[in-house]
Amino acid sequence: MTAAALSIDPAEVEKFSKMAAEWWNPKGKFGVLHKFNPVRLAYIKEQVTARFARDPFDRQPFKGLRFLDIGCGGGLLTEPMARLGAEIVGVDPSEKNIKTASVHRDEQGLAIDYRAGTAEDLASAGERFDVILNMEVIEHVADPVSFTRTCALMLNPKGLMFVATLNRTLKSFALGIIGAEYVLGWLPKGTHQWEKFITPEELKGWLAENDIEVKAETGVNFHPLADQWRVSRDMGVNYMLVGQKGQGSIQ
């Protein structure tokens, strides 16, 4: 097995490739991500501006920072980062996803470097970033420990890594799989595998092993009456965290 294949789960890539045309349809198979996007955008902006001493009211507070959106899909998160001024690379192992993202980028007139490939490809090429967005991706890779290390290698000293994923609890099985996929139909059946969910303790351990200290964490819950996602103290299902790399980076 080559280094570039370590994190790739072919079944997961094929699963999302089949849905590539749906990325920008707010009522389609990725509708839940469209609703989820505002809360994660707000969290990223809040943390980046605070930790890089940027003005949150600036039109482009991310200007001068190099971002990586790993597993970018159709670009739902990549495009807002570009609009906020980031120099951003979006990478995804699915060529169909990258094609969808590239067409939408061109329609919007945005400067985004989209690439069909893997984290290992970028790391092997010596790519480095100030901010890495690892959002709703790590629960889909074949080897999350190796994947975390590869992402960490690409993070500049004092850089930030955001991770959003699902906790491995009975509550996440009930709500994240049975509820979201089988009852509410928010996601296609089989989108997630509960045994691949990751506890915050596991994730923090992997980050710490790679000189990344968690600086903030939050749960994210859905409020049906408001029809929106909101940050919460409850990290039993969905959660996000941000870690900062030390000065003595591991190479």
DRENSESE-424936 format. One record per residue (C-alpha): residue number from 0; residue in one letter; x, y, z. Coordinates in nm, 3 decimals. Each point is the difference from the previous one (the first is absolute). Layout:
<recs>
<rec><num>NUM</num><residuo>a</residuo><X>X</X><Y>Y</Y><Z>Z</Z></rec>
...
</recs>
This chain:
<recs>
<rec><num>0</num><residuo>m</residuo><X>0.000</X><Y>0.000</Y><Z>0.000</Z></rec>
<rec><num>1</num><residuo>t</residuo><X>0.136</X><Y>0.343</Y><Z>-0.092</Z></rec>
<rec><num>2</num><residuo>a</residuo><X>0.010</X><Y>0.290</Y><Z>0.244</Z></rec>
<rec><num>3</num><residuo>a</residuo><X>-0.255</X><Y>0.188</Y><Z>-0.210</Z></rec>
<rec><num>4</num><residuo>a</residuo><X>-0.258</X><Y>-0.273</Y><Z>0.051</Z></rec>
<rec><num>5</num><residuo>l</residuo><X>0.013</X><Y>-0.023</Y><Z>0.379</Z></rec>
<rec><num>6</num><residuo>s</residuo><X>-0.305</X><Y>0.209</Y><Z>0.089</Z></rec>
<rec><num>7</num><residuo>i</residuo><X>-0.220</X><Y>-0.086</Y><Z>-0.294</Z></rec>
<rec><num>8</num><residuo>d</residuo><X>-0.300</X><Y>-0.227</Y><Z>0.040</Z></rec>
<rec><num>9</num><residuo>p</residuo><X>-0.108</X><Y>-0.080</Y><Z>-0.360</Z></rec>
<rec><num>10</num><residuo>a</residuo><X>-0.356</X><Y>-0.082</Y><Z>0.105</Z></rec>
<rec><num>11</num><residuo>e</residuo><X>-0.036</X><Y>0.340</Y><Z>0.166</Z></rec>
<rec><num>12</num><residuo>v</residuo><X>0.140</X><Y>0.180</Y><Z>-0.305</Z></rec>
<rec><num>13</num><residuo>e</residuo><X>-0.242</X><Y>-0.183</Y><Z>-0.230</Z></rec>
<rec><num>14</num><residuo>k</residuo><X>-0.291</X><Y>0.075</Y><Z>0.233</Z></rec>
<rec><num>15</num><residuo>f</residuo><X>0.053</X><Y>0.375</Y><Z>-0.019</Z></rec>
<rec><num>16</num><residuo>s</residuo><X>0.096</X><Y>-0.005</Y><Z>-0.369</Z></rec>
<rec><num>17</num><residuo>k</residuo><X>-0.346</X><Y>-0.135</Y><Z>-0.081</Z></rec>
<rec><num>18</num><residuo>m</residuo><X>-0.154</X><Y>0.304</Y><Z>0.169</Z></rec>
<rec><num>19</num><residuo>a</residuo><X>0.234</X><Y>0.261</Y><Z>-0.152</Z></rec>
<rec><num>20</num><residuo>a</residuo><X>-0.270</X><Y>0.177</Y><Z>-0.201</Z></rec>
<rec><num>21</num><residuo>e</residuo><X>-0.199</X><Y>0.062</Y><Z>0.320</Z></rec>
<rec><num>22</num><residuo>w</residuo><X>0.253</X><Y>0.220</Y><Z>0.183</Z></rec>
<rec><num>23</num><residuo>w</residuo><X>-0.152</X><Y>0.340</Y><Z>-0.078</Z></rec>
<rec><num>24</num><residuo>n</residuo><X>-0.366</X><Y>-0.102</Y><Z>0.029</Z></rec>
<rec><num>25</num><residuo>p</residuo><X>-0.116</X><Y>0.126</Y><Z>0.344</Z></rec>
<rec><num>26</num><residuo>k</residuo><X>-0.294</X><Y>-0.242</Y><Z>-0.013</Z></rec>
<rec><num>27</num><residuo>g</residuo><X>0.200</X><Y>-0.294</Y><Z>-0.129</Z></rec>
<rec><num>28</num><residuo>k</residuo><X>0.206</X><Y>-0.271</Y><Z>0.164</Z></rec>
<rec><num>29</num><residuo>f</residuo><X>0.235</X><Y>0.255</Y><Z>0.159</Z></rec>
<rec><num>30</num><residuo>g</residuo><X>-0.279</X><Y>0.222</Y><Z>0.128</Z></rec>
<rec><num>31</num><residuo>v</residuo><X>0.104</X><Y>-0.066</Y><Z>0.359</Z></rec>
<rec><num>32</num><residuo>l</residuo><X>0.348</X><Y>0.143</Y><Z>-0.075</Z></rec>
<rec><num>33</num><residuo>h</residuo><X>-0.156</X><Y>0.316</Y><Z>-0.141</Z></rec>
<rec><num>34</num><residuo>k</residuo><X>-0.181</X><Y>0.046</Y><Z>0.331</Z></rec>
<rec><num>35</num><residuo>f</residuo><X>0.312</X><Y>-0.095</Y><Z>0.195</Z></rec>
<rec><num>36</num><residuo>n</residuo><X>0.225</X><Y>0.241</Y><Z>-0.190</Z></rec>
<rec><num>37</num><residuo>p</residuo><X>-0.090</X><Y>0.326</Y><Z>0.184</Z></rec>
<rec><num>38</num><residuo>v</residuo><X>0.097</X><Y>-0.137</Y><Z>0.344</Z></rec>
<rec><num>39</num><residuo>r</residuo><X>0.334</X><Y>-0.138</Y><Z>-0.116</Z></rec>
<rec><num>40</num><residuo>l</residuo><X>0.079</X><Y>0.315</Y><Z>-0.199</Z></rec>
<rec><num>41</num><residuo>a</residuo><X>-0.066</X><Y>0.213</Y><Z>0.306</Z></rec>
<rec><num>42</num><residuo>y</residuo><X>0.220</X><Y>-0.226</Y><Z>0.215</Z></rec>
<rec><num>43</num><residuo>i</residuo><X>0.289</X><Y>0.006</Y><Z>-0.247</Z></rec>
<rec><num>44</num><residuo>k</residuo><X>-0.018</X><Y>0.378</Y><Z>-0.041</Z></rec>
<rec><num>45</num><residuo>e</residuo><X>-0.018</X><Y>0.057</Y><Z>0.376</Z></rec>
<rec><num>46</num><residuo>q</residuo><X>0.298</X><Y>-0.223</Y><Z>0.075</Z></rec>
<rec><num>47</num><residuo>v</residuo><X>0.223</X><Y>0.109</Y><Z>-0.290</Z></rec>
<rec><num>48</num><residuo>t</residuo><X>-0.050</X><Y>0.371</Y><Z>0.059</Z></rec>
<rec><num>49</num><residuo>a</residuo><X>0.061</X><Y>-0.037</Y><Z>0.374</Z></rec>
<rec><num>50</num><residuo>r</residuo><X>0.310</X><Y>-0.219</Y><Z>-0.025</Z></rec>
<rec><num>51</num><residuo>f</residuo><X>0.161</X><Y>0.184</Y><Z>-0.292</Z></rec>
<rec><num>52</num><residuo>a</residuo><X>-0.095</X><Y>0.342</Y><Z>0.143</Z></rec>
<rec><num>53</num><residuo>r</residuo><X>-0.218</X><Y>0.093</Y><Z>-0.297</Z></rec>
<rec><num>54</num><residuo>d</residuo><X>-0.288</X><Y>0.248</Y><Z>-0.008</Z></rec>
<rec><num>55</num><residuo>p</residuo><X>-0.321</X><Y>-0.211</Y><Z>-0.016</Z></rec>
<rec><num>56</num><residuo>f</residuo><X>-0.182</X><Y>0.295</Y><Z>-0.160</Z></rec>
<rec><num>57</num><residuo>d</residuo><X>0.250</X><Y>0.026</Y><Z>-0.285</Z></rec>
<rec><num>58</num><residuo>r</residuo><X>-0.147</X><Y>-0.099</Y><Z>-0.335</Z></rec>
<rec><num>59</num><residuo>q</residuo><X>0.288</X><Y>-0.243</Y><Z>-0.060</Z></rec>
<rec><num>60</num><residuo>p</residuo><X>0.147</X><Y>-0.089</Y><Z>0.341</Z></rec>
<rec><num>61</num><residuo>f</residuo><X>0.173</X><Y>-0.312</Y><Z>-0.134</Z></rec>
<rec><num>62</num><residuo>k</residuo><X>0.212</X><Y>0.188</Y><Z>-0.254</Z></rec>
<rec><num>63</num><residuo>g</residuo><X>0.363</X><Y>-0.115</Y><Z>0.008</Z></rec>
<rec><num>64</num><residuo>l</residuo><X>-0.083</X><Y>-0.338</Y><Z>0.156</Z></rec>
<rec><num>65</num><residuo>r</residuo><X>0.034</X><Y>-0.326</Y><Z>-0.192</Z></rec>
<rec><num>66</num><residuo>f</residuo><X>-0.286</X><Y>-0.246</Y><Z>0.059</Z></rec>
<rec><num>67</num><residuo>l</residuo><X>-0.054</X><Y>-0.365</Y><Z>-0.087</Z></rec>
<rec><num>68</num><residuo>d</residuo><X>-0.351</X><Y>-0.145</Y><Z>-0.021</Z></rec>
<rec><num>69</num><residuo>i</residuo><X>0.067</X><Y>-0.373</Y><Z>0.015</Z></rec>
<rec><num>70</num><residuo>g</residuo><X>-0.280</X><Y>-0.216</Y><Z>-0.143</Z></rec>
<rec><num>71</num><residuo>c</residuo><X>-0.157</X><Y>0.314</Y><Z>-0.144</Z></rec>
<rec><num>72</num><residuo>g</residuo><X>-0.279</X><Y>-0.174</Y><Z>-0.190</Z></rec>
<rec><num>73</num><residuo>g</residuo><X>-0.184</X><Y>0.249</Y><Z>-0.219</Z></rec>
<rec><num>74</num><residuo>g</residuo><X>0.153</X><Y>0.302</Y><Z>0.173</Z></rec>
<rec><num>75</num><residuo>l</residuo><X>-0.276</X><Y>0.100</Y><Z>0.244</Z></rec>
<rec><num>76</num><residuo>l</residuo><X>0.257</X><Y>0.107</Y><Z>0.257</Z></rec>
<rec><num>77</num><residuo>t</residuo><X>0.283</X><Y>0.084</Y><Z>-0.239</Z></rec>
<rec><num>78</num><residuo>e</residuo><X>-0.181</X><Y>0.282</Y><Z>-0.177</Z></rec>
<rec><num>79</num><residuo>p</residuo><X>-0.084</X><Y>0.204</Y><Z>0.315</Z></rec>
<rec><num>80</num><residuo>m</residuo><X>0.366</X><Y>-0.024</Y><Z>0.108</Z></rec>
<rec><num>81</num><residuo>a</residuo><X>0.107</X><Y>0.147</Y><Z>-0.335</Z></rec>
<rec><num>82</num><residuo>r</residuo><X>-0.255</X><Y>0.279</Y><Z>0.037</Z></rec>
<rec><num>83</num><residuo>l</residuo><X>0.150</X><Y>0.080</Y><Z>0.341</Z></rec>
<rec><num>84</num><residuo>g</residuo><X>0.336</X><Y>0.051</Y><Z>-0.167</Z></rec>
<rec><num>85</num><residuo>a</residuo><X>0.174</X><Y>-0.334</Y><Z>0.054</Z></rec>
<rec><num>86</num><residuo>e</residuo><X>0.244</X><Y>-0.144</Y><Z>-0.250</Z></rec>
<rec><num>87</num><residuo>i</residuo><X>-0.160</X><Y>-0.343</Y><Z>-0.005</Z></rec>
<rec><num>88</num><residuo>v</residuo><X>0.065</X><Y>-0.347</Y><Z>-0.136</Z></rec>
<rec><num>89</num><residuo>g</residuo><X>-0.293</X><Y>-0.240</Y><Z>-0.013</Z></rec>
<rec><num>90</num><residuo>v</residuo><X>0.089</X><Y>-0.367</Y><Z>-0.038</Z></rec>
<rec><num>91</num><residuo>d</residuo><X>-0.223</X><Y>-0.305</Y><Z>-0.038</Z></rec>
<rec><num>92</num><residuo>p</residuo><X>0.075</X><Y>-0.354</Y><Z>-0.121</Z></rec>
<rec><num>93</num><residuo>s</residuo><X>-0.314</X><Y>0.002</Y><Z>-0.217</Z></rec>
<rec><num>94</num><residuo>e</residuo><X>0.061</X><Y>0.152</Y><Z>-0.343</Z></rec>
<rec><num>95</num><residuo>k</residuo><X>-0.376</X><Y>0.042</Y><Z>-0.040</Z></rec>
<rec><num>96</num><residuo>n</residuo><X>-0.017</X><Y>0.212</Y><Z>0.315</Z></rec>
<rec><num>97</num><residuo>i</residuo><X>0.290</X><Y>0.215</Y><Z>-0.119</Z></rec>
<rec><num>98</num><residuo>k</residuo><X>-0.165</X><Y>0.049</Y><Z>-0.339</Z></rec>
<rec><num>99</num><residuo>t</residuo><X>-0.323</X><Y>0.114</Y><Z>0.167</Z></rec>
<rec><num>100</num><residuo>a</residuo><X>0.194</X><Y>0.232</Y><Z>0.231</Z></rec>
<rec><num>101</num><residuo>s</residuo><X>0.204</X><Y>0.144</Y><Z>-0.288</Z></rec>
<rec><num>102</num><residuo>v</residuo><X>-0.304</X><Y>0.076</Y><Z>-0.215</Z></rec>
<rec><num>103</num><residuo>h</residuo><X>-0.172</X><Y>0.178</Y><Z>0.289</Z></rec>
<rec><num>104</num><residuo>r</residuo><X>0.322</X><Y>0.191</Y><Z>0.082</Z></rec>
<rec><num>105</num><residuo>d</residuo><X>0.021</X><Y>0.126</Y><Z>-0.358</Z></rec>
<rec><num>106</num><residuo>e</residuo><X>-0.365</X><Y>0.104</Y><Z>0.005</Z></rec>
<rec><num>107</num><residuo>q</residuo><X>0.068</X><Y>0.203</Y><Z>0.315</Z></rec>
<rec><num>108</num><residuo>g</residuo><X>0.326</X><Y>0.148</Y><Z>-0.129</Z></rec>
<rec><num>109</num><residuo>l</residuo><X>0.201</X><Y>-0.114</Y><Z>0.302</Z></rec>
<rec><num>110</num><residuo>a</residuo><X>0.372</X><Y>-0.079</Y><Z>0.029</Z></rec>
<rec><num>111</num><residuo>i</residuo><X>0.018</X><Y>-0.353</Y><Z>0.144</Z></rec>
<rec><num>112</num><residuo>d</residuo><X>0.265</X><Y>-0.262</Y><Z>-0.070</Z></rec>
<rec><num>113</num><residuo>y</residuo><X>-0.199</X><Y>-0.324</Y><Z>-0.030</Z></rec>
<rec><num>114</num><residuo>r</residuo><X>0.187</X><Y>-0.329</Y><Z>-0.030</Z></rec>
<rec><num>115</num><residuo>a</residuo><X>-0.107</X><Y>-0.361</Y><Z>-0.033</Z></rec>
<rec><num>116</num><residuo>g</residuo><X>0.225</X><Y>-0.183</Y><Z>0.245</Z></rec>
<rec><num>117</num><residuo>t</residuo><X>0.071</X><Y>-0.089</Y><Z>0.360</Z></rec>
<rec><num>118</num><residuo>a</residuo><X>0.153</X><Y>0.145</Y><Z>0.312</Z></rec>
<rec><num>119</num><residuo>e</residuo><X>0.299</X><Y>-0.224</Y><Z>-0.060</Z></rec>
<rec><num>120</num><residuo>d</residuo><X>0.049</X><Y>0.146</Y><Z>-0.348</Z></rec>
<rec><num>121</num><residuo>l</residuo><X>0.017</X><Y>0.353</Y><Z>0.141</Z></rec>
<rec><num>122</num><residuo>a</residuo><X>0.226</X><Y>-0.096</Y><Z>0.289</Z></rec>
<rec><num>123</num><residuo>s</residuo><X>0.240</X><Y>-0.182</Y><Z>-0.232</Z></rec>
<rec><num>124</num><residuo>a</residuo><X>0.019</X><Y>0.313</Y><Z>-0.214</Z></rec>
<rec><num>125</num><residuo>g</residuo><X>0.106</X><Y>0.203</Y><Z>0.304</Z></rec>
<rec><num>126</num><residuo>e</residuo><X>-0.318</X><Y>0.212</Y><Z>0.014</Z></rec>
<rec><num>127</num><residuo>r</residuo><X>-0.045</X><Y>0.211</Y><Z>0.316</Z></rec>
<rec><num>128</num><residuo>f</residuo><X>-0.301</X><Y>0.188</Y><Z>0.133</Z></rec>
<rec><num>129</num><residuo>d</residuo><X>-0.094</X><Y>0.247</Y><Z>0.272</Z></rec>
<rec><num>130</num><residuo>v</residuo><X>-0.348</X><Y>-0.151</Y><Z>0.044</Z></rec>
<rec><num>131</num><residuo>i</residuo><X>-0.124</X><Y>-0.350</Y><Z>-0.082</Z></rec>
<rec><num>132</num><residuo>l</residuo><X>-0.373</X><Y>-0.070</Y><Z>-0.014</Z></rec>
<rec><num>133</num><residuo>n</residuo><X>-0.063</X><Y>-0.366</Y><Z>0.077</Z></rec>
<rec><num>134</num><residuo>m</residuo><X>-0.379</X><Y>0.012</Y><Z>0.009</Z></rec>
<rec><num>135</num><residuo>e</residuo><X>-0.225</X><Y>-0.307</Y><Z>-0.010</Z></rec>
<rec><num>136</num><residuo>v</residuo><X>0.284</X><Y>-0.198</Y><Z>-0.159</Z></rec>
<rec><num>137</num><residuo>i</residuo><X>0.196</X><Y>-0.193</Y><Z>0.261</Z></rec>
<rec><num>138</num><residuo>e</residuo><X>-0.286</X><Y>-0.245</Y><Z>0.068</Z></rec>
<rec><num>139</num><residuo>h</residuo><X>0.015</X><Y>-0.106</Y><Z>-0.366</Z></rec>
<rec><num>140</num><residuo>v</residuo><X>0.372</X><Y>-0.079</Y><Z>-0.037</Z></rec>
<rec><num>141</num><residuo>a</residuo><X>0.156</X><Y>-0.344</Y><Z>0.022</Z></rec>
<rec><num>142</num><residuo>d</residuo><X>0.263</X><Y>0.086</Y><Z>0.263</Z></rec>
<rec><num>143</num><residuo>p</residuo><X>-0.093</X><Y>0.309</Y><Z>0.209</Z></rec>
<rec><num>144</num><residuo>v</residuo><X>0.321</X><Y>-0.014</Y><Z>0.206</Z></rec>
<rec><num>145</num><residuo>s</residuo><X>0.224</X><Y>0.011</Y><Z>-0.308</Z></rec>
<rec><num>146</num><residuo>f</residuo><X>-0.228</X><Y>0.259</Y><Z>-0.160</Z></rec>
<rec><num>147</num><residuo>t</residuo><X>0.029</X><Y>0.227</Y><Z>0.304</Z></rec>
<rec><num>148</num><residuo>r</residuo><X>0.379</X><Y>-0.025</Y><Z>-0.008</Z></rec>
<rec><num>149</num><residuo>t</residuo><X>0.012</X><Y>0.080</Y><Z>-0.372</Z></rec>
<rec><num>150</num><residuo>c</residuo><X>-0.219</X><Y>0.307</Y><Z>0.048</Z></rec>
<rec><num>151</num><residuo>a</residuo><X>0.212</X><Y>0.111</Y><Z>0.295</Z></rec>
<rec><num>152</num><residuo>l</residuo><X>0.317</X><Y>-0.020</Y><Z>-0.211</Z></rec>
<rec><num>153</num><residuo>m</residuo><X>-0.147</X><Y>0.262</Y><Z>-0.234</Z></rec>
<rec><num>154</num><residuo>l</residuo><X>-0.085</X><Y>0.247</Y><Z>0.275</Z></rec>
<rec><num>155</num><residuo>n</residuo><X>0.236</X><Y>0.292</Y><Z>0.054</Z></rec>
<rec><num>156</num><residuo>p</residuo><X>0.125</X><Y>0.068</Y><Z>0.355</Z></rec>
<rec><num>157</num><residuo>k</residuo><X>-0.276</X><Y>0.182</Y><Z>0.193</Z></rec>
<rec><num>158</num><residuo>g</residuo><X>-0.242</X><Y>-0.099</Y><Z>-0.276</Z></rec>
<rec><num>159</num><residuo>l</residuo><X>-0.356</X><Y>-0.111</Y><Z>0.067</Z></rec>
<rec><num>160</num><residuo>m</residuo><X>-0.178</X><Y>-0.325</Y><Z>-0.081</Z></rec>
<rec><num>161</num><residuo>f</residuo><X>-0.378</X><Y>-0.018</Y><Z>0.019</Z></rec>
<rec><num>162</num><residuo>v</residuo><X>-0.163</X><Y>-0.340</Y><Z>0.031</Z></rec>
<rec><num>163</num><residuo>a</residuo><X>-0.373</X><Y>-0.069</Y><Z>-0.011</Z></rec>
<rec><num>164</num><residuo>t</residuo><X>-0.127</X><Y>-0.354</Y><Z>0.042</Z></rec>
<rec><num>165</num><residuo>l</residuo><X>-0.240</X><Y>-0.223</Y><Z>0.194</Z></rec>
<rec><num>166</num><residuo>n</residuo><X>0.049</X><Y>-0.145</Y><Z>0.346</Z></rec>
<rec><num>167</num><residuo>r</residuo><X>-0.029</X><Y>-0.378</Y><Z>0.044</Z></rec>
<rec><num>168</num><residuo>t</residuo><X>-0.283</X><Y>-0.018</Y><Z>0.252</Z></rec>
<rec><num>169</num><residuo>l</residuo><X>-0.337</X><Y>-0.171</Y><Z>0.026</Z></rec>
<rec><num>170</num><residuo>k</residuo><X>-0.154</X><Y>0.342</Y><Z>-0.055</Z></rec>
<rec><num>171</num><residuo>s</residuo><X>0.189</X><Y>0.048</Y><Z>-0.326</Z></rec>
<rec><num>172</num><residuo>f</residuo><X>-0.116</X><Y>-0.342</Y><Z>-0.120</Z></rec>
<rec><num>173</num><residuo>a</residuo><X>-0.360</X><Y>0.092</Y><Z>0.076</Z></rec>
<rec><num>174</num><residuo>l</residuo><X>0.010</X><Y>0.352</Y><Z>-0.144</Z></rec>
<rec><num>175</num><residuo>g</residuo><X>0.291</X><Y>0.002</Y><Z>-0.244</Z></rec>
<rec><num>176</num><residuo>i</residuo><X>-0.088</X><Y>-0.324</Y><Z>-0.178</Z></rec>
<rec><num>177</num><residuo>i</residuo><X>-0.348</X><Y>-0.128</Y><Z>0.083</Z></rec>
<rec><num>178</num><residuo>g</residuo><X>-0.153</X><Y>0.346</Y><Z>0.024</Z></rec>
<rec><num>179</num><residuo>a</residuo><X>0.192</X><Y>0.186</Y><Z>-0.272</Z></rec>
<rec><num>180</num><residuo>e</residuo><X>0.020</X><Y>-0.280</Y><Z>-0.258</Z></rec>
<rec><num>181</num><residuo>y</residuo><X>-0.301</X><Y>-0.225</Y><Z>0.061</Z></rec>
<rec><num>182</num><residuo>v</residuo><X>-0.269</X><Y>0.212</Y><Z>0.165</Z></rec>
<rec><num>183</num><residuo>l</residuo><X>0.051</X><Y>0.359</Y><Z>-0.116</Z></rec>
<rec><num>184</num><residuo>g</residuo><X>0.176</X><Y>-0.087</Y><Z>-0.325</Z></rec>
<rec><num>185</num><residuo>w</residuo><X>0.248</X><Y>0.287</Y><Z>0.038</Z></rec>
<rec><num>186</num><residuo>l</residuo><X>0.279</X><Y>-0.218</Y><Z>-0.140</Z></rec>
<rec><num>187</num><residuo>p</residuo><X>-0.003</X><Y>-0.302</Y><Z>-0.232</Z></rec>
<rec><num>188</num><residuo>k</residuo><X>-0.007</X><Y>-0.331</Y><Z>0.187</Z></rec>
<rec><num>189</num><residuo>g</residuo><X>0.352</X><Y>-0.127</Y><Z>0.059</Z></rec>
<rec><num>190</num><residuo>t</residuo><X>0.164</X><Y>0.345</Y><Z>-0.003</Z></rec>
<rec><num>191</num><residuo>h</residuo><X>0.159</X><Y>-0.069</Y><Z>0.338</Z></rec>
<rec><num>192</num><residuo>q</residuo><X>0.130</X><Y>-0.304</Y><Z>0.185</Z></rec>
<rec><num>193</num><residuo>w</residuo><X>-0.040</X><Y>0.035</Y><Z>0.377</Z></rec>
<rec><num>194</num><residuo>e</residuo><X>0.311</X><Y>-0.205</Y><Z>0.079</Z></rec>
<rec><num>195</num><residuo>k</residuo><X>0.207</X><Y>0.259</Y><Z>-0.191</Z></rec>
<rec><num>196</num><residuo>f</residuo><X>-0.124</X><Y>0.289</Y><Z>0.216</Z></rec>
<rec><num>197</num><residuo>i</residuo><X>0.270</X><Y>0.154</Y><Z>0.219</Z></rec>
<rec><num>198</num><residuo>t</residuo><X>-0.015</X><Y>0.107</Y><Z>0.363</Z></rec>
<rec><num>199</num><residuo>p</residuo><X>0.145</X><Y>0.340</Y><Z>0.095</Z></rec>
<rec><num>200</num><residuo>e</residuo><X>0.250</X><Y>-0.175</Y><Z>0.227</Z></rec>
<rec><num>201</num><residuo>e</residuo><X>0.130</X><Y>-0.214</Y><Z>-0.288</Z></rec>
<rec><num>202</num><residuo>l</residuo><X>0.027</X><Y>0.300</Y><Z>-0.229</Z></rec>
<rec><num>203</num><residuo>k</residuo><X>0.175</X><Y>0.217</Y><Z>0.260</Z></rec>
<rec><num>204</num><residuo>g</residuo><X>0.250</X><Y>-0.281</Y><Z>0.058</Z></rec>
<rec><num>205</num><residuo>w</residuo><X>0.085</X><Y>-0.028</Y><Z>-0.369</Z></rec>
<rec><num>206</num><residuo>l</residuo><X>0.041</X><Y>0.377</Y><Z>-0.027</Z></rec>
<rec><num>207</num><residuo>a</residuo><X>0.219</X><Y>0.016</Y><Z>0.310</Z></rec>
<rec><num>208</num><residuo>e</residuo><X>0.228</X><Y>-0.269</Y><Z>-0.144</Z></rec>
<rec><num>209</num><residuo>n</residuo><X>0.060</X><Y>0.240</Y><Z>-0.290</Z></rec>
<rec><num>210</num><residuo>d</residuo><X>0.072</X><Y>0.311</Y><Z>0.208</Z></rec>
<rec><num>211</num><residuo>i</residuo><X>-0.349</X><Y>0.145</Y><Z>-0.039</Z></rec>
<rec><num>212</num><residuo>e</residuo><X>-0.170</X><Y>0.134</Y><Z>0.312</Z></rec>
<rec><num>213</num><residuo>v</residuo><X>-0.379</X><Y>0.031</Y><Z>0.003</Z></rec>
<rec><num>214</num><residuo>k</residuo><X>-0.090</X><Y>0.362</Y><Z>0.072</Z></rec>
<rec><num>215</num><residuo>a</residuo><X>-0.381</X><Y>-0.012</Y><Z>-0.025</Z></rec>
<rec><num>216</num><residuo>e</residuo><X>-0.277</X><Y>-0.253</Y><Z>-0.048</Z></rec>
<rec><num>217</num><residuo>t</residuo><X>-0.376</X><Y>0.007</Y><Z>-0.035</Z></rec>
<rec><num>218</num><residuo>g</residuo><X>-0.294</X><Y>-0.226</Y><Z>-0.066</Z></rec>
<rec><num>219</num><residuo>v</residuo><X>-0.242</X><Y>0.076</Y><Z>-0.282</Z></rec>
<rec><num>220</num><residuo>n</residuo><X>-0.367</X><Y>-0.087</Y><Z>0.035</Z></rec>
<rec><num>221</num><residuo>f</residuo><X>-0.303</X><Y>0.038</Y><Z>-0.227</Z></rec>
<rec><num>222</num><residuo>h</residuo><X>-0.293</X><Y>0.208</Y><Z>0.121</Z></rec>
<rec><num>223</num><residuo>p</residuo><X>-0.308</X><Y>-0.120</Y><Z>-0.194</Z></rec>
<rec><num>224</num><residuo>l</residuo><X>-0.229</X><Y>0.291</Y><Z>0.090</Z></rec>
<rec><num>225</num><residuo>a</residuo><X>0.252</X><Y>0.252</Y><Z>-0.131</Z></rec>
<rec><num>226</num><residuo>d</residuo><X>0.106</X><Y>-0.239</Y><Z>-0.280</Z></rec>
<rec><num>227</num><residuo>q</residuo><X>0.366</X><Y>0.079</Y><Z>0.066</Z></rec>
<rec><num>228</num><residuo>w</residuo><X>0.320</X><Y>-0.136</Y><Z>0.151</Z></rec>
<rec><num>229</num><residuo>r</residuo><X>0.149</X><Y>0.171</Y><Z>0.305</Z></rec>
<rec><num>230</num><residuo>v</residuo><X>0.310</X><Y>-0.041</Y><Z>0.211</Z></rec>
<rec><num>231</num><residuo>s</residuo><X>-0.061</X><Y>-0.183</Y><Z>0.326</Z></rec>
<rec><num>232</num><residuo>r</residuo><X>0.176</X><Y>-0.136</Y><Z>0.308</Z></rec>
<rec><num>233</num><residuo>d</residuo><X>-0.129</X><Y>-0.344</Y><Z>-0.098</Z></rec>
<rec><num>234</num><residuo>m</residuo><X>0.269</X><Y>-0.180</Y><Z>-0.199</Z></rec>
<rec><num>235</num><residuo>g</residuo><X>-0.181</X><Y>-0.333</Y><Z>0.003</Z></rec>
<rec><num>236</num><residuo>v</residuo><X>-0.073</X><Y>-0.001</Y><Z>-0.374</Z></rec>
<rec><num>237</num><residuo>n</residuo><X>0.156</X><Y>0.267</Y><Z>-0.224</Z></rec>
<rec><num>238</num><residuo>y</residuo><X>0.296</X><Y>0.201</Y><Z>0.120</Z></rec>
<rec><num>239</num><residuo>m</residuo><X>0.271</X><Y>0.234</Y><Z>-0.126</Z></rec>
<rec><num>240</num><residuo>l</residuo><X>0.337</X><Y>0.090</Y><Z>0.142</Z></rec>
<rec><num>241</num><residuo>v</residuo><X>0.300</X><Y>0.209</Y><Z>-0.093</Z></rec>
<rec><num>242</num><residuo>g</residuo><X>0.361</X><Y>-0.086</Y><Z>0.080</Z></rec>
<rec><num>243</num><residuo>q</residuo><X>0.314</X><Y>0.208</Y><Z>-0.032</Z></rec>
<rec><num>244</num><residuo>k</residuo><X>0.337</X><Y>-0.139</Y><Z>-0.097</Z></rec>
<rec><num>245</num><residuo>g</residuo><X>0.300</X><Y>0.071</Y><Z>0.220</Z></rec>
<rec><num>246</num><residuo>q</residuo><X>0.318</X><Y>0.171</Y><Z>-0.107</Z></rec>
<rec><num>247</num><residuo>g</residuo><X>0.196</X><Y>-0.325</Y><Z>0.007</Z></rec>
<rec><num>248</num><residuo>s</residuo><X>-0.187</X><Y>-0.167</Y><Z>-0.283</Z></rec>
<rec><num>249</num><residuo>i</residuo><X>0.033</X><Y>-0.372</Y><Z>-0.065</Z></rec>
<rec><num>250</num><residuo>q</residuo><X>0.141</X><Y>-0.073</Y><Z>-0.346</Z></rec>
</recs>
